Amino acid sequence: MANIKANAKSARRDAKRRIANRAAKSKCKTAIKQFTVNAQANNKEEAEVAFRQMVKLLDTAAGKGLYHKKTVARKKSRMAKLLNQISA
């Protein structure tokens, strides 16, 4: 435990932020997995819905600084490529 008040407060804030960041990253990973499952099953309509949800979550996470913007761009690009390969 911190001896200085400011450090104790910082530790409390860090703990809250860590929990929120972990939850947001987990949502992103779940959305990516949902999209991937639908894409591999050739469910075009469901994959498109999952893709839009995934893009929204990734963009939000990038805005909050959870992911670098180029990491998000790379993930979205790869998933869009996978979406376009699905036979209707």
Secondary structure, DSSP 8 states (H G I E B T S, - for coil): --SSHHHHHHHHHHHHHHHHHHHHHHHHHHHHHHHHHHHHTT-HHHHHHHHHHHHHHHHHHHHHTSS-HHHHHHHHHHHHHHHHHS--
